[in-house]
Amino acid sequence: MVKLKIFFITVLLSVSFIFGCGETDTGESNTNEDGIVTSRVINNDIVHTITDFEDAGLKKPKSIQADAVDKKTGEAITPKALEVHLGFFKSSLGPKDVEVRLYESHADALTHGVPTAEKTISTVVAFTNALIETTSAESTTTTAGFGAYIVTGNSIIICQSQIEVCDELLKGLKN
């Protein structure tokens, strides 16, 4: 009987440990119609500062107006963002522009930040598609727009071109 109690306690503690120490990565990713990953949501319980991103390799982050308003619509461009910074990151794909938006919480980043991040990358995709339709195949014109983002904790990292740039910057963050 004692061995049975010890066995159940051991199993209960093991299960509790496994679930209690699990990854905070929700693994949520979105892809575009071409199957390219354009966004990911991870690390919901981490709170970042701009210093964290500088330590991870973000270069020359310049603070830009977090409460800026669209002149045409009168709507906030980055609603509820506490800080917005624009810098660059030396990725394996070369130096790429990165925008970091910081929010009060992970919930604010999801609720208020994701829609505007989606709008940012969809505007770039629409512009790129229009550019492709109006230029020849020999054209060397490219866009320098943002193509992907990652929500990590209270922040959104929006990266030029593709999500791998965000992934590389994210690897440098200390969790």
N, C-alpha and C positions, 0 to 999 in steps of 0.2 A: 504494500500500500504506500509506503514511504517512497519507494522507487517510482511509482506511478505519479505521485505528487511532484517529485523532482523533475520527472520527464515533462509534465504539463507546464510547470513553471519555466523550465528551460525553453520549451517551444514558445510559450507566451512572450518571454523576454526576447527571444530571437526575432519573432515577428514584429514586436514593438520596435526593436532596434533597427530592423530593415526599413520599416516605414518611417520611423523617426529621423533616420539619417539619409533619406533618399535625396536624389537630385532635385534642385529647385527649377531645373529646366523643364518647361512645359512641353517643349518640342513642337510647338505650334509654328508651322511654316505655311506661307502662301506662295503660289506660283502663278505666273502669267499664262496667257494662252499658248505660248511656245514652250511651256514646261520649265521656265527659268524661275528659280526661287527669288522672290522680290522682298520677302519680309519674314521675320522670325520673332517670336516672343519667348524670352527666357528670364531666369533669375528674378522672380517676382518679389523677393524679400530683401533685395540689396538697395542701399541708398548711395548714389554716386555724387561726386562733386566734379567740377571741371579739372581740378588737380589730378583726380584719378585718371582722366583721359590724357592729360599732359604726361603723366608718369608712364602711360601705356604707349606713348609715341605720337600723340597729336601735337603738331607743330603750329606755332604762332596763332593760337585761337584768339580771335577778336570777338568781343562781346557785341552782339547786335540787339536791337530793340526787341524785347520779348513781348511787349504789348502793342506792336505795330498793327495798324488797321488797313485793310484793303480799301484803296481810294474809290473803287467802283462800287463795292457792295457795302462798305462800312463795317464789315465783319472782321473780327480779330484774325490775324494770320496764324498765330500760334496761341490759341486760347489757353489760359491757365498756366502757361509756361512761366517758370520763375526766372530762367536764364536761357539765352540762346547764344551759341558760340559757333563761329565758322573758322575752320583751320584746314590744314592738310596733313595727310598721313603718307609716309613712304612705305607703300605696300609692295608686294612682289610684282604687281602690275604697274609699278611706277608711282610717282607722287599723285595722290588723288585728293580732291576736296571732300571734306567731311563737315557736316553740321551736327552739333550736339544740342539737344533740347532737354533741359532739366525741369522736372515737375516736383510737386510736393510729395507725391506717392506713385507707386506702380499703377494704382487704380486711375489716377489722373492722367498718367501717360497713356494708358489704354483708352480711356473715355474721351479725352480731349486731344491727345497727341496723334493717335493713329489715324483718325480721319484726315487731318491736315498733312500727315506724312504720305498717306495714300494719294491725296490730291497733288502733292509735290511730285511724286514719281509718275503719276498718270499724266500730268501736264508735260513732263519731259518725254514720255513715250509717244504722246500725241504729236508733239513737235518733231520728234525724230522720224516718225512714220510719214508726216507731211514732207519733211526734208527729203526722205528717200524717194518719195513719189515724184518730186520736182527736180531731182538731179540725176545725172547720168550714172551709169555703173562705174565709170572711170573716175568719178568725183572723189576727192580726198577729204571732203568736208565731214567733220564729225561733231557731235554735240558733247558738251562738257557737263551735262546735267546729271542730276541725282537719279539713280536707278534702283535703289534698294534701301531698306532700313531694318534695324533690329531694335526691339524694345527690351531693355535690360534694366530691371529695377525701376527706378524713378526717371529713367532717361530714355531718349530715342536717339539713336545714331543713324543719320541719313548719309549714305555714301554715294560718291560718284561712280557711275557705271554699273557695278554689280555687288552682290551681297558678300562676295569673298573679301572685299576691302573692309567691310564692317567686321567680318569674322576675324580677320587678322588684327584689327585694332582691339577687338573684344578679348582676344587671347592675351593681350598685354595687361588687361585690367586685373588687379588683385581682388580676389573675391573674399 
